[in-house]
Amino acid sequence: MDFPSSFLFFFFFLITILLSLSPAFSTNSEGNALHAMRSRLSDPTNVLQSWDPTLVNPCTWFHITCDSNNHVIRLDLGNTNISGTLGPELGELKNLQYLELYRNNIGGKIPKELGNLENLISMDLYGNRFEGNIPKSFAKLKSLRFLRLNDNKLTGPIPRELTTLPNLKVFDVSNNDLCGTIPVDGPFGSFPMEGFAHNRLNGPELKGLAPYDFGCKEVKL
């Protein structure tokens, strides 16, 4: 059975329209994720005032950077006096490369869904009040180069799974309450001991940078 040429024209026209809208659909999902994040945060200085959920494109919001395809690639909220918690919705920002939330008052557990951000290059969560374990899901972040979690309230061991990260260049977990043995495999063989200081960690050449108690009981999540 032959389809009329007018039907075929309409079909291809519809496909073209849908393909042209796909970046907008993606951006809208990213905007929804960011708005969900905002709902968890207290913002006393109104740094998130421009995060308008009625706008399809979050690329117009302050502290957000997008690429040429309107995908969110940077979230810059360091030192902005926000507080609250993070939720699993951040894992929806599939194109995110830089997550900068340092020097705030954000608490609670670090969402394991951050391990879904496969394009992430830098994660700076230092200087907050995060607690609980470092998520093992971070082992999926194969593009990650910078991971700074220092000056929080993190507990438990350093996940051995992180030794498989091929591009990790900077790792700082100092000034937490981590315990157990410092990994030596993979990139961990070259990290300076200062990045592990002031925990309850046991490892080579700590030189007094850790307290006396090396005991560790991992909390099962």
N, C-alpha and C positions, 0 to 999 in steps of 0.2 A: 504494500500500500504506500503510495507516494503522498508526502505531506505538501500542502500548498507552500509556495515560496514565501507568502506573507507570514505563515506560521513560523517558518524557519528564521525569518528575519526577526520576528518578535522574540523568539527563543534566544537567539544570540545577543540581541539587544538587552534582554533581561540578565543574562549571564554577565555581560559587560558591566552593567550597573551594579550588580552584587559584588563583583570583584573590585570595583572602584570604591565601594563602601567598606570593604573589609578592614582597612586601617582604622576607620572610624569606629567600627564595632570593637576592635581590639583596644583602641584608646578609651572607649567607654567603659570597658571592663576594668581597665587600669584606674580610671577615674573612680569607679565604684569601690575598688580596693583601697584607694587613698582616702576616700570619704569614710569608709569603715574604720580605717586607722585613725582618722581625725576624731571620730566619735568616742574613741577610747582614751583620748588625751585631754588634759587640762592645758589651756593656752592663755595664761594671764596677760601676756603682752600682745596678743592678737596677731601672732606671726602667721597664723593659718587663716586669716580673715578672707583671703582671696580664693580659698578652696571652696568654690561654689558648686554644689552637686548638680545644679541645673545646667551647667555647661558640659557639653559632651567631651570637649577637649581639655584635659588637665594641663596641657602644655602652656596654657596662659596663666597658670597659678604660680605664685611666688615660691621659691625654693624647689622648683621642679625644672629639670632639663630634659628635653626630648631630642630625638634624632630627626633626620629628614623625613622619616615615615611616621612621625608623630607618636613614636613609642617612648615611654618614660625610661630614661637611662641613668638619671641621677636624682637622688633625694637628699637634699642638703638642709638638714635641720640641726646641725651642730651648734651648741652653745646658745640655744634659743629659749631656755627656761621652761620648756614643756615638761609635763609629768604625766603619769598614768601607766599604761601597759601596752604591749604590742600583741597583735592577734595573728591568726593564720592567714588572714587576707593578704599580708605582704608577700606571701608566696606566689600570688597571682601576677606580680610584676616581672614577667618572664624575661624582659629585655633589660632589666636593671643591671647597671654596671658598678654604681657607687652608692653605698648606703651609709650616709653620714648622720649619725644621731648622737655624737659624743657630747659630753659635758652637759647633760640635762639631769632630770630627776625621774627617769623612766625606770620602773621596777617590774617585778614579776619574773616569770621565766622567759627565756629567749625561745621564740616559736621554732619548733623543729622544721616548719614549712619554709624557713629561710634557706634550707638545703635545696629547695626547688629552683633557686635563682642561679641557673647554670651559667649565665653570662657575667656573674658578679666578679669584679676585679678587686674591690676594696670594701671591707666591712669595718666601720669604726663605731663601736658601741661603748667605748671606754668612758669612764667618769659618770656612770649612772648608778642604779641600785638593782641591777639584774641579779637574780638568785637562781639556785638550782644548778643543774648540770650543763656543761657545754654540749649542745646537741651533736650526736654522732652523725646526723644527716649532713653536717658540714663537709663530710668526706666526699659528697657529690659535687662540690664546688670546684671543679677541675680548672677553672680559669682564675681562681682566687690567688691574689698576690699578697694582699695586706689584710691581716686579721688582728685587730686590736680590741681586746676585751678587758684590759687592765682597769683597776680601780672600780670594781664592782663588788658583789657579794656572792660570787659563784662558788659552788662546792663540788665535791666529787673529783674523780680523776680526769686527766687529760685523755680524751678518747684516742686509743691507738689507731683508729681508722683515719685520723688526720695525717698520719705519716704517708698516706698514698697521694696526697695533694702534690702534683708535679711542679706547680708554679709558685708555691708559697715562698715568699721572700722575707716577710716580716710577720712575727708572731709574738704578741705581748699579752700575757695573762697575769702580770705582776699585781700585787695588792688585791688579792682575793682570798678565798679560804679553800683553795684546791689542795688535793692530797694525792698520795701515791707516788709513783716513779715517773720521772720525766722521760718521754720517748727519746730514742737516739737514732731511729731509722729515718730514712727519707730526708726531707729538708731539715728535720729537727737536729741533725748532726752539726749544723752550722749556725743555729740560733744562739745569740749571746745569753748567758745565764741571767743577766739583769731582767730579761723578759719573763722570768719565772720567779722573781724575788718576792719575798713576803707572802708566802703561802705555806702550806705544810707538805711541800714536795721534797722528794728525795731524788738526787741526781748527781752526776759528776760535776766537780768544780763549783759547787754552790757557794763555797767560801763564806759561810755564815749568813747567806742571804735568805735562809729559811729558818723558821722556828724549830724547836726540838722535836715536835710531834709529827712523825711521818705516817701515822696510821691512817687508813682510808677505808671507808665503807661506801660503796657506790649506791646511790639511791635509784631503785628501779622505777621507771616511769610507766 
